[in-house]
Amino acid sequence: MAPRGVLGTSRDRAAARVQSGRHVSPVVHRHLHDAARRHRVDPALLFAVADAESKFRPASVSRAGAVGVMQLMPHTARRYGVRDRRDPRQNIDGGARYLRYLLGRYNGDRHLALAAYNAGEGAVAQHGGRIPPYRETRNYVPIVMSRYQFYRQRLPGPGAALSGTQRH
């Protein structure tokens, strides 16, 4: 029997469905849960970032050159030891490690961590530790937070109990 949260029950399979009708593949779903647990990131937040970044598509490539489920740029992938950005397991693991780092750097402030995930840590620093005034970033943070609330209500697991993941 599959462990809870890895599509082992009909509730778990239903949780893989997203509001817009997109479906998370069982492989991506499992990697997201595994990486969230391994790196102590709220699974709902990791799902929300993956949804916003790529709609859970491992083959997604942005105009800027970000690749995969977590849309890793080459320098971020190298920083977190991701050798193949197209490999869903490596990509999700690298994105989860980066998100964990950002949450620590910004003392659990999800809004700033998400802004840095989107615009870069330098952009947040350049704007005095605030969300940069870039249109994309100003749109990105509330979209991810909305999806985060959606996944908090629907995903099984102990997301709220993870240490270092304050709720706002």
Backbone torsions as a table, in degrees:
resi	resn	phi	psi	omega
1	MET	NA	136.5	-179.3
2	ALA	-71.2	145.3	177.1
3	PRO	-63.4	153.1	178.6
4	ARG	-56.3	138.6	179.3
5	GLY	89.0	2.3	179.1
6	VAL	-122.6	45.7	177.3
7	LEU	61.0	29.8	-179.3
8	GLY	-81.3	-19.9	-179.3
9	THR	-125.9	166.1	178.2
10	SER	-62.4	-33.0	177.1
11	ARG	-64.3	-41.1	178.7
12	ASP	-64.6	-41.7	177.8
13	ARG	-64.7	-38.8	177.9
14	ALA	-65.4	-33.9	179.8
15	ALA	-66.1	-23.2	179.6
16	ALA	-72.8	-17.0	176.7
17	ARG	-76.9	137.8	178.0
18	VAL	-106.8	162.6	-173.0
19	GLN	-54.3	-39.6	-175.9
20	SER	-79.6	0.2	-179.2
21	GLY	96.1	-6.8	176.9
22	ARG	-67.3	153.1	179.3
23	HIS	-117.9	137.1	176.0
24	VAL	-90.4	124.7	178.8
25	SER	-62.1	150.3	178.5
26	PRO	-56.6	-35.0	-179.8
27	VAL	-67.2	-48.2	179.7
28	VAL	-64.2	-42.1	178.8
29	HIS	-57.2	-47.6	-179.4
30	ARG	-63.7	-44.8	-179.7
31	HIS	-63.2	-39.0	178.2
32	LEU	-62.4	-47.0	179.1
33	HIS	-64.0	-43.6	-179.3
34	ASP	-62.2	-45.8	-179.0
35	ALA	-66.2	-38.4	178.4
36	ALA	-61.0	-44.6	-179.9
37	ARG	-67.0	-46.9	-176.2
38	ARG	-62.6	-37.1	-175.0
39	HIS	-108.0	11.1	175.2
40	ARG	55.1	50.1	174.8
41	VAL	-114.4	136.7	177.6
42	ASP	-55.3	122.8	-178.9
43	PRO	-56.5	-36.4	180.0
44	ALA	-62.5	-36.3	178.9
45	LEU	-70.9	-41.1	178.9
46	LEU	-64.5	-42.8	176.6
47	PHE	-61.5	-41.9	-178.2
48	ALA	-63.1	-42.4	178.7
49	VAL	-65.6	-45.5	179.8
50	ALA	-61.1	-39.8	178.6
51	ASP	-63.7	-49.3	-177.9
52	ALA	-67.0	-38.2	-175.8
53	GLU	-73.5	-44.1	-170.2
54	SER	-139.7	0.7	-171.8
55	LYS	56.1	34.0	176.8
56	PHE	69.7	18.0	-175.9
57	ARG	-93.8	115.5	179.6
58	PRO	-62.6	-27.1	-176.8
59	ALA	-90.6	5.0	-177.2
60	SER	-65.9	135.3	177.4
61	VAL	-134.7	129.4	-179.9
62	SER	-88.7	165.7	175.5
63	ARG	-60.9	-30.6	-178.8
64	ALA	-80.8	-8.7	178.4
65	GLY	101.0	7.8	174.9
66	ALA	-74.2	143.7	-171.9
67	VAL	-131.1	144.4	167.8
68	GLY	88.8	-174.7	-176.7
69	VAL	-54.9	-44.4	-177.0
70	MET	-97.3	5.2	176.9
71	GLN	51.4	60.6	-179.7
72	LEU	-83.2	133.2	171.9
73	MET	-79.8	158.1	-177.3
74	PRO	-55.0	-44.2	-177.7
75	HIS	-67.6	-35.0	177.7
76	THR	-68.8	-41.6	178.4
77	ALA	-59.7	-46.7	179.1
78	ARG	-61.3	-43.2	-178.3
79	ARG	-57.4	-33.9	-177.5
80	TYR	-108.7	19.3	171.5
81	GLY	72.2	22.5	178.5
82	VAL	-84.7	115.7	-178.6
83	ARG	-88.3	-33.3	-179.2
84	ASP	-126.3	98.6	-178.0
85	ARG	-63.2	-18.9	179.7
86	ARG	-84.4	-12.5	177.7
87	ASP	-79.1	117.3	-175.2
88	PRO	-56.7	-40.1	-178.6
89	ARG	-64.0	-49.5	-179.8
90	GLN	-64.3	-42.5	-177.9
91	ASN	-62.7	-48.0	-179.4
92	ILE	-66.3	-40.8	178.7
93	ASP	-62.0	-45.2	178.5
94	GLY	-63.0	-42.0	178.3
95	GLY	-64.6	-39.4	178.7
96	ALA	-66.8	-41.2	178.1
97	ARG	-63.5	-41.2	178.8
98	TYR	-65.3	-43.7	178.8
99	LEU	-63.5	-41.4	177.2
100	ARG	-59.9	-44.5	178.1
101	TYR	-59.6	-47.0	-178.4
102	LEU	-64.2	-39.8	177.5
103	LEU	-61.8	-39.7	176.7
104	GLY	-68.2	-43.4	-179.1
105	ARG	-61.4	-36.7	-177.7
106	TYR	-103.8	27.8	173.9
107	ASN	51.1	41.9	176.6
108	GLY	80.8	2.0	179.9
109	ASP	-75.7	102.6	-177.2
110	ARG	-61.7	-37.4	-178.5
111	HIS	-61.2	-47.0	178.8
112	LEU	-69.2	-38.5	177.7
113	ALA	-60.9	-42.3	179.3
114	LEU	-68.5	-39.5	177.4
115	ALA	-60.7	-42.6	178.8
116	ALA	-68.6	-36.3	177.1
117	TYR	-60.8	-38.2	-176.3
118	ASN	-83.1	-49.3	-171.7
119	ALA	-102.7	-14.5	-178.3
120	GLY	103.3	149.0	-179.9
121	GLU	-62.2	-36.2	-179.8
122	GLY	-63.0	-36.9	179.6
123	ALA	-66.3	-40.4	177.9
124	VAL	-65.7	-43.0	178.9
125	ALA	-64.1	-43.2	-178.7
126	GLN	-61.3	-26.0	-178.7
127	HIS	-106.0	33.8	171.7
128	GLY	67.4	32.2	179.4
129	GLY	73.9	26.2	178.8
130	ARG	-122.0	166.1	177.3
131	ILE	-63.2	124.3	-179.3
132	PRO	-59.9	151.8	-176.3
133	PRO	-80.5	21.8	179.8
134	TYR	-76.1	134.9	-178.3
135	ARG	-54.8	-47.3	-178.5
136	GLU	-57.9	-45.9	-178.2
137	THR	-69.2	-41.6	178.3
138	ARG	-62.7	-29.4	175.2
139	ASN	-82.1	-38.4	-174.9
140	TYR	-61.8	-48.5	-174.9
141	VAL	-58.3	-51.4	179.5
142	PRO	-66.5	-30.9	177.2
143	ILE	-64.2	-48.3	-179.8
144	VAL	-64.3	-41.3	179.4
145	MET	-63.6	-36.9	176.6
146	SER	-65.0	-43.7	178.0
147	ARG	-67.0	-35.1	176.9
148	TYR	-59.2	-46.9	178.0
149	GLN	-60.8	-40.8	177.4
150	PHE	-58.4	-50.2	-177.3
151	TYR	-70.9	-31.1	176.3
152	ARG	-58.2	-36.4	-178.0
153	GLN	-79.9	-20.7	-170.6
154	ARG	-114.3	-25.1	-177.4
155	LEU	-83.1	137.9	173.7
156	PRO	-73.4	161.2	174.7
157	GLY	116.4	173.9	-171.7
158	PRO	-93.1	34.7	-174.6
159	GLY	-44.5	-43.7	-176.7
160	ALA	-69.3	-23.8	-174.6
161	ALA	-86.5	-7.1	-178.0
162	LEU	-69.2	132.7	-179.9
163	SER	-72.7	149.6	177.1
164	GLY	80.0	9.7	178.8
165	THR	-121.9	76.1	-178.8
166	GLN	-60.7	151.2	174.2
167	ARG	-103.1	138.6	178.4
168	HIS	-100.6	NA	NA
